[in-house]
Amino acid sequence: MTDYQLPLSTFDSSYLDLIDKNNKLVHYFREINLNNIHPVIEKCYSHAGPQGYGIGLFLSRMLKVKQTFVSDRILAERLSENSTYRYLCLLEKSTTPAHNTYNTLRNHLGVEGYTKIHVNFVNEANRNGLLNPHIEQLPKNRRKGLILVGDSTPIRSYCSTKGAKQEDGSWLFTDPSVSFGRPHHKDKYPVGHKAHSLMTITGIPMVSIVSTRSDSDKVHIFPLLEEFKRRFPSLTIAYIILDAGYDAEEIHKIIYEDYHIIPVIIRKKMVYPKRYNSEGTPLCDFGYPLTKTVLDYKRGRTKYVCRRICERDDQEKLFHCPYLKTSSQNGYTFYTHFKKSYRKYGPATPATIIYKRLKPFRTSIEREFGLVKENRYRMEYTNTYMGIDNVTMHVIEHDIVLTQDIIFEYKTTGKVSPVIKV
């Protein structure tokens, strides 16, 4: 592998920036592992012709995200004006790239090239133990593997909002890949795309898929899982946390049976049949809740037993329970089976410990980590691209920078995650 260093020059106006110990942007770019970028860039550009700007061009894409430049044209202007930017992007010895050079970069890399670079950054995060750290709040006997959070982010469309209403009531926009989203009182800019993502519980984006704004979130959960398997075949998912929009029996069943992942899905209102309490715990013949003892994943069932809590109640004298006189530690035994209803009796119901422990983590991501949930460096406000592929590359750029942010924070402060306390 090749080692890269940012050169320092004493004859340039950027010198003071580059030696400033408090300049976080300079230190950020020095910590980027260029071996995550170089192999992909090298393969995408043909050796027979011009090599372009190589790594420097991609570093300038990361600069665009960090500094929230709205367009490629503005990025090219800032590079030509600011010598520090050129040094950080390894472009100090060549002419400043024109804005249309970035279109050439996208054509060479494509979605697959961007994906490979992102995978390299995620693998670096994994080597640093940032994907699946030990979390004290979780049970010690929990299933081993990653804990992922599924969610979506609306992406505002700048350049494709001019549309014409058709005779059937639908709208045809300049960019056919955009659409109106579902009506929402908070949605001031309803036209655009939607990014569907899988993130680790620590906030690192693993996979993102872009769709039109009108697509439902639950339509893309299985393509996300398939893409995860393709990109990270050596990684195992233990749990996936999803909001109430995914709370459908089919999703519960397929995630568990086909992908062997325990779905922790925030439940909508559920009505259990008689002899169950509101949390889905079975009741004995006399109305006392049973105690869960075994969650049998292989057989797809949960075992509940009577621990004779009625003996502490004076009302036990009013009835004659045959299980009170047995010598066994447990009295009445009852099983709930996943296949009857994964929503109501599955491996992670609202009454289980793992559900109660993991549910708050989703809330913390939504509430505290605006870079993931809300806009990822104002992702929707810097989207000036047309077409699903171009917008997907725009999203992956933000995923890469977000991953590098967490790596940088870990290397400089030791903090594992900006979302949770570890």
C-alpha positions in Angstrom: 0.0 0.0 0.0 1.1 3.6 -0.6 1.4 6.1 2.2 0.2 9.6 1.5 1.1 12.8 3.3 -0.2 16.3 2.8 2.8 18.5 1.9 3.6 21.8 3.8 4.9 24.8 1.9 6.4 27.9 3.6 5.8 30.0 0.5 2.0 29.8 0.3 -0.8 31.7 2.1 -2.2 28.3 3.3 0.9 27.7 5.4 -0.6 29.2 8.6 -3.7 27.2 8.2 -1.8 24.0 7.7 0.4 24.4 10.9 -2.5 25.7 13.0 -3.1 23.0 15.7 -6.6 24.2 16.2 -7.7 24.0 12.6 -10.0 21.1 12.8 -10.6 20.9 9.0 -6.9 20.4 8.3 -6.6 17.7 10.9 -9.7 16.1 9.6 -8.3 15.7 6.1 -5.0 14.5 7.4 -6.7 11.7 9.2 -8.4 10.4 6.0 -7.1 7.0 5.0 -6.4 7.5 1.3 -6.1 3.8 0.8 -9.9 3.7 1.1 -10.1 5.8 -2.1 -7.0 5.2 -4.2 -7.7 1.6 -5.3 -11.2 2.4 -6.6 -10.1 5.6 -8.3 -7.2 3.9 -10.0 -9.4 1.2 -11.5 -12.1 3.6 -12.7 -9.7 5.7 -14.8 -8.1 3.9 -17.8 -4.3 3.7 -17.8 -4.4 4.3 -21.6 -5.6 7.9 -21.3 -5.5 10.9 -19.0 -5.7 10.0 -15.3 -7.7 13.0 -14.3 -7.2 14.5 -10.9 -7.3 11.1 -9.1 -7.7 11.1 -5.3 -7.7 14.9 -5.2 -10.9 15.0 -7.1 -12.7 12.7 -4.6 -11.2 14.6 -1.6 -12.7 17.8 -3.0 -16.1 16.0 -3.1 -15.7 15.3 0.6 -14.7 19.0 1.1 -18.0 20.0 -0.7 -19.9 18.0 1.9 -18.0 19.3 4.9 -18.3 22.9 3.8 -21.9 22.5 2.5 -21.2 24.0 -0.9 -24.5 24.0 -2.8 -23.2 23.0 -6.2 -20.2 21.7 -8.2 -19.7 25.1 -9.7 -19.4 26.7 -6.3 -16.9 24.0 -5.2 -14.7 24.7 -8.3 -14.8 28.4 -7.5 -13.9 27.9 -3.8 -11.0 25.7 -4.8 -9.6 28.3 -7.2 -9.9 31.0 -4.5 -8.6 29.1 -1.4 -5.1 27.6 -1.4 -5.8 25.7 1.8 -8.6 23.8 0.1 -6.3 22.9 -2.7 -3.6 21.6 -0.3 -6.2 19.6 1.6 -7.4 18.0 -1.6 -3.9 17.4 -3.0 -4.6 19.7 -5.9 -1.9 22.3 -5.3 0.3 21.1 -8.1 -2.3 21.0 -10.9 -4.9 23.3 -12.3 -8.1 23.7 -10.4 -10.7 21.3 -11.8 -13.7 22.9 -13.6 -17.2 22.1 -12.4 -17.9 19.8 -15.3 -14.9 17.6 -14.3 -17.1 16.3 -11.4 -19.6 15.0 -13.9 -16.8 13.1 -15.6 -15.9 11.7 -12.1 -19.4 10.5 -11.6 -19.5 8.9 -15.0 -16.2 7.0 -14.3 -17.1 5.9 -10.8 -20.8 5.3 -11.1 -22.9 4.1 -8.1 -20.8 1.0 -7.8 -17.6 2.9 -7.6 -19.0 5.2 -4.9 -20.3 2.1 -3.1 -16.8 0.5 -3.0 -15.2 3.6 -1.5 -18.0 3.7 1.1 -17.5 0.0 2.0 -13.7 0.7 2.5 -14.5 3.4 5.0 -17.0 1.2 6.8 -14.5 -1.6 7.0 -12.0 0.9 8.6 -14.7 1.8 11.1 -15.2 -1.9 11.8 -11.4 -2.4 12.4 -11.6 0.3 15.0 -14.6 -1.4 16.7 -17.1 1.3 15.9 -19.8 -0.9 14.3 -20.6 -3.1 17.2 -19.1 -1.9 20.5 -20.0 -3.3 23.9 -23.1 -1.5 25.3 -23.7 -1.8 29.0 -27.5 -1.3 28.8 -28.1 -4.4 26.7 -28.4 -8.0 28.2 -25.1 -9.9 28.3 -26.7 -12.9 26.7 -28.0 -11.0 23.7 -27.6 -12.4 20.2 -24.2 -11.6 18.7 -24.0 -9.4 15.7 -24.7 -5.9 14.5 -27.7 -3.8 15.7 -29.0 -1.8 12.8 -31.6 1.0 12.5 -33.7 1.4 9.4 -35.0 4.8 8.4 -35.6 7.2 5.5 -34.8 10.8 4.8 -36.6 13.1 2.3 -34.3 14.8 -0.2 -35.5 18.1 -1.6 -35.1 18.6 -5.3 -33.8 21.9 -6.5 -33.5 21.6 -10.3 -36.4 19.3 -11.1 -39.5 20.9 -9.6 -40.9 22.3 -12.7 -43.8 20.1 -13.6 -47.0 19.8 -15.6 -50.2 18.2 -14.4 -51.5 15.4 -16.6 -55.1 14.6 -17.6 -55.2 11.7 -15.1 -54.2 14.0 -12.2 -50.5 12.9 -12.0 -47.6 15.2 -12.4 -44.8 15.0 -14.9 -41.6 16.7 -13.8 -38.4 17.7 -15.7 -36.7 14.9 -13.8 -39.0 11.8 -14.1 -37.4 10.3 -11.0 -38.9 12.8 -8.6 -42.4 12.8 -7.3 -44.7 14.4 -4.7 -44.4 12.8 -1.3 -47.2 11.9 1.0 -49.0 15.0 2.5 -47.4 16.0 5.8 -47.8 19.2 7.8 -44.0 19.5 8.3 -43.1 18.9 4.6 -42.7 22.4 3.0 -40.9 21.0 -0.1 -42.9 17.9 -1.1 -41.2 17.3 -4.5 -38.0 15.2 -4.6 -36.5 11.9 -3.7 -36.2 9.8 -0.6 -33.1 8.1 0.8 -33.8 4.8 2.6 -30.9 3.8 4.9 -29.6 1.1 7.3 -27.4 2.6 10.0 -25.6 1.0 12.9 -26.8 1.7 16.4 -23.7 3.9 16.7 -24.8 6.1 13.8 -22.6 4.8 10.9 -24.6 4.5 7.6 -24.2 1.1 6.1 -26.5 1.0 3.0 -28.6 3.7 1.3 -31.1 3.3 -1.5 -32.8 6.3 -3.3 -36.3 6.2 -4.5 -39.0 8.7 -5.5 -40.6 10.7 -2.7 -43.9 8.9 -2.9 -42.5 5.4 -2.2 -43.4 3.8 1.1 -40.5 3.0 3.5 -41.5 -0.6 4.0 -41.2 -1.4 0.3 -37.4 -0.9 0.5 -36.5 -2.7 3.7 -35.9 -6.1 1.9 -33.8 -4.5 -0.9 -31.7 -2.8 1.8 -31.1 -6.1 3.5 -30.1 -7.8 0.3 -27.7 -5.0 -0.6 -26.2 -5.3 2.9 -25.6 -9.0 2.3 -23.9 -8.2 -1.0 -21.6 -5.4 0.4 -20.7 -7.0 3.8 -20.9 -10.8 3.4 -18.7 -11.3 6.5 -20.9 -9.2 8.8 -23.9 -10.6 10.7 -27.0 -8.6 11.7 -28.5 -9.6 15.1 -31.3 -7.0 15.5 -32.9 -4.4 13.3 -34.9 -1.5 14.8 -37.7 -0.1 12.8 -40.5 2.4 13.4 -44.2 1.7 13.3 -44.4 2.2 9.6 -42.9 -1.2 9.2 -45.2 -2.9 11.6 -46.8 -5.5 9.3 -47.0 -9.3 9.9 -45.3 -10.0 6.6 -42.3 -7.9 7.5 -41.9 -9.4 10.9 -42.1 -12.9 9.5 -39.7 -12.5 6.5 -37.0 -10.6 8.5 -36.9 -13.4 11.1 -37.4 -16.5 8.9 -35.6 -15.5 5.7 -32.9 -13.2 7.0 -32.5 -14.7 10.5 -32.6 -11.3 12.1 -34.7 -10.4 15.2 -37.0 -7.5 14.2 -37.5 -4.8 16.9 -40.4 -2.9 15.4 -42.2 -0.2 17.2 -45.8 -1.6 17.5 -49.0 0.1 16.4 -52.0 -0.5 18.7 -52.5 -4.3 19.2 -55.5 -6.1 20.5 -54.8 -9.5 22.1 -57.4 -12.2 22.5 -58.8 -13.2 25.8 -56.4 -14.7 28.4 -53.7 -12.2 27.4 -52.9 -8.9 29.1 -52.3 -5.6 27.1 -48.6 -6.5 26.7 -49.2 -9.9 25.2 -48.4 -11.9 28.4 -50.6 -15.0 28.7 -52.9 -15.3 31.8 -53.8 -18.4 33.8 -57.4 -19.6 34.2 -57.8 -17.3 37.1 -56.4 -14.1 35.5 -52.8 -14.1 36.9 -50.0 -13.3 34.4 -47.6 -16.1 33.7 -43.8 -15.7 33.8 -41.7 -16.0 30.7 -38.9 -18.5 31.2 -37.5 -19.6 27.7 -37.4 -18.0 24.3 -36.9 -20.9 22.0 -35.7 -19.5 18.6 -35.2 -22.9 17.0 -38.8 -24.0 17.6 -40.2 -20.6 17.2 -42.0 -20.4 20.6 -41.9 -18.8 24.0 -42.5 -20.7 27.2 -44.5 -19.2 30.0 -45.0 -20.9 33.4 -47.1 -20.2 36.6 -44.9 -19.2 39.5 -47.8 -19.3 41.9 -48.0 -15.6 42.5 -51.6 -16.2 43.5 -50.3 -17.6 46.8 -49.5 -14.1 47.9 -53.1 -13.0 47.3 -55.9 -13.6 49.8 -58.3 -14.4 46.9 -56.6 -17.7 46.4 -58.9 -19.1 49.0 -61.8 -18.4 46.7 -60.8 -21.0 44.1 -59.1 -24.4 44.0 -56.2 -24.4 41.5 -54.9 -27.9 40.8 -51.3 -26.6 40.3 -51.0 -25.2 43.8 -50.6 -28.7 45.3 -48.0 -30.1 42.9 -44.4 -30.5 44.0 -43.0 -29.0 40.8 -41.3 -25.6 40.9 -43.6 -24.4 38.2 -47.3 -24.8 37.9 -49.2 -24.3 34.7 -47.1 -24.2 31.5 -48.1 -22.4 28.3 -46.5 -21.8 24.9 -47.0 -18.9 22.4 -45.8 -19.7 18.9 -44.3 -17.2 16.5 -46.1 -18.6 13.5 -49.5 -17.7 14.9 -48.6 -14.0 14.8 -45.1 -12.6 14.6 -46.4 -9.2 15.6 -48.0 -10.5 18.8 -45.9 -13.5 19.8 -42.7 -13.0 17.9 -39.1 -13.1 19.3 -39.1 -9.4 20.3 -42.5 -8.3 21.6 -43.0 -5.1 23.6 -42.9 -7.2 26.8 -39.4 -8.6 26.1 -36.3 -7.2 27.7 -34.4 -6.7 24.4 -37.4 -4.7 23.0 -37.5 -2.5 26.0 -33.7 -1.9 25.9 -33.4 -1.3 22.2 -36.4 0.9 21.6 -34.9 4.0 23.3 -31.9 3.8 20.9 -34.1 4.5 17.9 -35.5 7.5 19.7 -32.0 8.8 20.5 -31.0 8.7 16.9 -34.1 10.6 15.8 -33.8 13.2 18.6 -30.1 13.7 19.1 -28.3 12.8 15.9 -29.5 15.4 13.3 -26.8 14.4 10.8 -28.3 11.0 10.4 -32.0 11.5 10.8 -32.7 15.1 9.6 -30.4 16.0 6.7 -26.8 14.7 7.0 -25.0 18.0 6.5 -28.0 19.6 4.9 -28.0 16.8 2.3 -31.4 17.8 0.8 -30.4 21.4 0.6 -27.2 20.7 -1.5 -28.9 18.3 -3.9 -28.8 19.9 -7.4 -28.6 16.6 -9.3 -31.1 14.9 -11.6 -31.7 11.2 -11.9 -31.7 8.3 -9.4 -28.1 7.4 -10.0 -26.7 11.0 -9.6 -28.8 11.5 -6.4 -27.7 8.1 -5.1 -24.0 9.1 -5.5 -24.8 12.4 -3.7 -26.3 10.4 -0.8 -23.3 8.0 -0.7 -20.9 11.0 -0.5 -22.7 12.1 2.6 -22.6 8.6 4.0 -18.8 8.5 3.4 -18.2 11.8 5.2 -20.5 10.8 8.0 -18.5 7.6 8.5 -15.2 9.4 8.4 -16.6 11.9 10.9 -17.1 9.1 13.4 -13.7 7.6 12.7 -12.1 11.0 13.1 -13.9 11.7 16.4 -12.8 8.3 17.7 -9.2 8.8 16.8 -9.0 12.3 18.3 -11.2 12.0 21.4 -11.8 8.3 21.9 -15.6 8.8 21.5 -17.1 5.7 19.9 -20.4 7.2 18.9 -22.1 10.6 18.7 -25.5 8.9 19.3 -25.1 6.8 22.3 -22.9 6.7 25.4 -20.6 3.7 25.3 
